[in-house]
Amino acid sequence: MEKYYIVDSSILPESFDKVIQARQLLESGKVKQVSEAVKVVGISRGTFYKYKDLVFLPEEGMMDRKAVISLMLENQRGILSKVLTTISETNASVLTINQNIPIHNIASIVISLDLSNLTGTIDNLLEKIRQVEGASNVQLVSIE
């Protein structure tokens, strides 16, 4: 299980702040490409990609967080419903669901979530989904 901390930025590497700055440049449209953003703030593309989904300002982390998860579900009645109930119990909201046709009785599912009201952590939510019988390969694809 991952842990989250609130720490003073003075103890963190300068690159964390620069990753946030680069992400803000991209989101605001001031730059169009990652290579342009990292050049402006003075970090490598590798540093940006390594930390872009891991460092946030408090206001970013507290409001309107979204996540995308992927999982495999056995082709049995009610399993997707159980996953959705599990998500609902954590106060996360489902934004979209994409389900592929089951192949060999296993369907690939991608769910986008609004985590604004999530109780607990995303790791706790993923673990609860993993406990649903018939669900496997539960993974966090991205988080913002």
KEKE-3310 file (N, C-alpha, C; in steps of 0.2 Angstrom, whole numbers, plus 5000, padded with zeros to 4 digits):
npx = (5004:5003:5009:5004:5010:5011:5022:5034:5040:5053:5061:5061:5067:5071:5067:5054:5045:5047:5042:5028:5027:5029:5019:5008:5010:5008:4994:4988:4990:5000:5011:5013:5019:5027:5041:5043:5039:5047:5059:5057:5056:5067:5070:5073:5065:5063:5063:5051:5041:5043:5038:5026:5013:5014:5017:5009:5002:4994:4980:4978:4978:4967:4955:4943:4950:4954:4954:4960:4956:4960:4954:4951:4938:4928:4917:4903:4887:4883:4896:4902:4893:4895:4908:4906:4897:4907:4915:4906:4904:4915:4914:4918:4915:4909:4914:4915:4913:4921:4920:4926:4922:4920:4933:4938:4930:4933:4933:4939:4940:4939:4938:4934:4936:4929:4937:4935:4927:4932:4933:4946:4961:4967:4974:4968:4955:4958:4963:4951:4943:4951:4947:4935:4926:4930:4936:4951:4969:4969:4972:4980:4979:4981:4981:4975)
npy = (4994:5011:5026:5043:5059:5076:5088:5100:5110:5113:5103:5094:5088:5100:5096:5091:5102:5108:5098:5100:5113:5111:5103:5112:5121:5114:5110:5123:5127:5135:5129:5117:5104:5091:5090:5104:5110:5104:5109:5123:5124:5117:5103:5085:5075:5062:5064:5071:5062:5052:5057:5064:5059:5058:5069:5083:5099:5105:5110:5104:5090:5089:5093:5088:5076:5064:5047:5033:5017:5000:4983:4965:4955:4941:4933:4933:4934:4949:4952:4964:4973:4971:4976:4990:4993:4992:5002:5013:5012:5018:5031:5036:5041:5035:5039:5036:5020:5008:4993:4979:4966:4949:4938:4922:4920:4931:4948:4964:4979:4996:5009:5026:5037:5049:5056:5065:5064:5053:5041:5036:5029:5028:5017:5008:5007:5001:4989:4984:4981:4971:4961:4957:4943:4936:4947:4953:4957:4971:4987:5003:5015:5029:5045:5060)
npz = (5000:4996:5003:5007:5009:5016:5014:5017:5003:5003:5007:4997:4981:4968:4956:4957:4959:4946:4938:4941:4936:4923:4919:4921:4912:4900:4902:4902:4890:4885:4880:4868:4867:4877:4876:4874:4885:4896:4892:4894:4908:4912:4914:4912:4899:4904:4918:4919:4914:4924:4936:4933:4936:4950:4958:4966:4968:4983:4981:4969:4972:4980:4974:4962:4956:4945:4939:4929:4928:4924:4921:4921:4918:4922:4911:4918:4924:4934:4939:4935:4940:4954:4955:4952:4962:4973:4970:4971:4985:4990:4988:4976:4959:4944:4929:4915:4906:4898:4889:4882:4870:4877:4877:4876:4888:4896:4899:4894:4903:4905:4916:4920:4933:4945:4958:4968:4979:4986:4998:5008:5000:4983:4981:4991:4986:4974:4979:4985:4974:4968:4976:4972:4967:4952:4946:4939:4936:4940:4938:4940:4928:4925:4934:4938)
capx = (5000:5007:5007:5004:5013:5011:5028:5037:5043:5060:5065:5060:5071:5069:5063:5047:5042:5048:5037:5022:5027:5029:5012:5004:5011:5004:4987:4986:4990:5005:5016:5009:5022:5031:5048:5044:5037:5052:5064:5056:5057:5074:5071:5073:5058:5062:5061:5044:5037:5044:5035:5021:5007:5015:5018:5004:5000:4988:4974:4977:4977:4961:4949:4942:4954:4951:4958:4958:4958:4959:4954:4949:4932:4926:4910:4898:4882:4884:4903:4903:4889:4899:4914:4903:4895:4913:4917:4901:4905:4921:4912:4921:4910:4911:4913:4914:4915:4923:4920:4927:4918:4924:4937:4939:4926:4936:4932:4944:4936:4942:4934:4937:4933:4930:4939:4934:4924:4934:4935:4952:4966:4966:4976:4963:4950:4960:4963:4944:4941:4954:4944:4929:4927:4930:4940:4958:4973:4966:4978:4979:4982:4983:4978:4977)
capy = (5000:5017:5031:5050:5064:5083:5090:5107:5109:5115:5097:5090:5090:5105:5094:5090:5108:5109:5094:5103:5119:5109:5101:5118:5124:5110:5111:5130:5128:5139:5125:5111:5097:5089:5092:5111:5111:5102:5114:5129:5123:5115:5096:5081:5072:5057:5066:5073:5056:5048:5060:5068:5057:5057:5075:5088:5104:5103:5111:5099:5084:5089:5094:5086:5071:5059:5042:5028:5010:4994:4977:4960:4952:4935:4934:4930:4939:4952:4954:4972:4976:4971:4981:4996:4994:4993:5009:5017:5012:5022:5038:5038:5042:5032:5044:5032:5013:5005:4986:4975:4959:4944:4933:4916:4922:4937:4955:4969:4984:5002:5014:5032:5039:5055:5054:5071:5063:5047:5040:5031:5030:5025:5010:5005:5006:4995:4982:4981:4979:4965:4956:4955:4937:4936:4952:4951:4962:4977:4992:5011:5017:5036:5048:5067)
capz = (5000:4995:5008:5005:5014:5015:5016:5015:4997:5004:5008:4991:4975:4964:4950:4958:4957:4939:4935:4942:4932:4916:4918:4921:4905:4895:4904:4901:4882:4884:4876:4865:4868:4883:4875:4874:4892:4900:4890:4897:4915:4914:4917:4906:4898:4908:4924:4919:4914:4930:4942:4932:4940:4957:4962:4965:4973:4988:4978:4963:4975:4984:4971:4955:4954:4941:4938:4925:4930:4919:4924:4917:4922:4920:4908:4922:4926:4940:4941:4934:4945:4960:4954:4952:4969:4977:4968:4974:4992:4992:4986:4969:4954:4938:4923:4909:4906:4891:4890:4876:4870:4881:4873:4881:4894:4899:4896:4896:4905:4907:4920:4922:4939:4948:4965:4972:4986:4988:5005:5008:4995:4977:4983:4995:4981:4969:4983:4986:4967:4967:4980:4969:4963:4945:4944:4939:4933:4942:4938:4939:4921:4926:4939:4938)
cpx = (5004:5004:5008:5006:5012:5017:5030:5041:5051:5064:5065:5065:5067:5065:5056:5043:5042:5043:5030:5021:5026:5022:5007:5004:5008:4996:4984:4986:4996:5011:5011:5012:5026:5038:5048:5043:5044:5058:5063:5058:5064:5075:5071:5066:5057:5060:5053:5040:5037:5039:5028:5014:5008:5016:5012:5004:4994:4981:4973:4975:4970:4955:4949:4948:4951:4957:4955:4961:4957:4958:4951:4943:4930:4919:4905:4893:4883:4891:4904:4899:4892:4905:4911:4900:4901:4915:4913:4902:4911:4920:4915:4915:4913:4909:4911:4916:4916:4924:4921:4923:4923:4927:4939:4936:4929:4936:4937:4939:4941:4937:4937:4933:4934:4931:4938:4931:4927:4936:4941:4956:4964:4968:4971:4957:4952:4961:4956:4941:4944:4951:4937:4930:4926:4933:4947:4962:4971:4972:4976:4983:4985:4979:4980:4973)
cpy = (5006:5022:5038:5054:5071:5085:5097:5106:5110:5108:5092:5092:5095:5102:5092:5096:5110:5104:5097:5109:5117:5106:5106:5121:5121:5111:5118:5131:5133:5136:5119:5104:5097:5092:5100:5113:5110:5107:5120:5129:5120:5108:5092:5078:5066:5058:5068:5067:5052:5051:5064:5066:5056:5063:5080:5093:5102:5104:5106:5092:5084:5090:5091:5081:5066:5053:5037:5022:5005:4988:4972:4957:4946:4936:4930:4936:4942:4955:4962:4975:4977:4976:4988:4998:4995:5000:5014:5018:5016:5029:5040:5037:5039:5038:5041:5024:5011:4997:4983:4968:4954:4939:4928:4918:4927:4943:4960:4976:4990:5007:5020:5034:5046:5053:5060:5069:5056:5046:5034:5033:5026:5018:5006:5003:5000:4989:4979:4978:4972:4959:4954:4949:4938:4942:4951:4957:4969:4982:4999:5012:5024:5039:5056:5071)
cpz = (5000:5001:5005:5010:5012:5018:5014:5009:4998:5005:5002:4985:4971:4958:4951:4957:4950:4935:4935:4937:4925:4914:4918:4914:4900:4896:4902:4893:4880:4880:4874:4866:4874:4882:4876:4882:4897:4898:4894:4905:4917:4917:4911:4905:4903:4915:4924:4919:4920:4935:4940:4935:4947:4961:4961:4970:4977:4984:4972:4966:4979:4980:4964:4952:4950:4940:4932:4927:4924:4923:4919:4921:4918:4917:4912:4924:4933:4942:4940:4939:4952:4960:4955:4959:4974:4976:4972:4982:4995:4990:4980:4965:4948:4933:4917:4910:4899:4892:4883:4876:4873:4875:4878:4888:4898:4896:4899:4897:4907:4910:4921:4928:4941:4955:4970:4979:4989:4995:5005:5002:4989:4978:4986:4990:4976:4973:4984:4979:4966:4971:4977:4965:4956:4942:4944:4936:4934:4942:4937:4933:4922:4931:4938:4943)
residu = (MET:GLU:LYS:TYR:TYR:ILE:VAL:ASP:SER:SER:ILE:LEU:PRO:GLU:SER:PHE:ASP:LYS:VAL:ILE:GLN:ALA:ARG:GLN:LEU:LEU:GLU:SER:GLY:LYS:VAL:LYS:GLN:VAL:SER:GLU:ALA:VAL:LYS:VAL:VAL:GLY:ILE:SER:ARG:GLY:THR:PHE:TYR:LYS:TYR:LYS:ASP:LEU:VAL:PHE:LEU:PRO:GLU:GLU:GLY:MET:MET:ASP:ARG:LYS:ALA:VAL:ILE:SER:LEU:MET:LEU:GLU:ASN:GLN:ARG:GLY:ILE:LEU:SER:LYS:VAL:LEU:THR:THR:ILE:SER:GLU:THR:ASN:ALA:SER:VAL:LEU:THR:ILE:ASN:GLN:ASN:ILE:PRO:ILE:HIS:ASN:ILE:ALA:SER:ILE:VAL:ILE:SER:LEU:ASP:LEU:SER:ASN:LEU:THR:GLY:THR:ILE:ASP:ASN:LEU:LEU:GLU:LYS:ILE:ARG:GLN:VAL:GLU:GLY:ALA:SER:ASN:VAL:GLN:LEU:VAL:SER:ILE:GLU)
# end
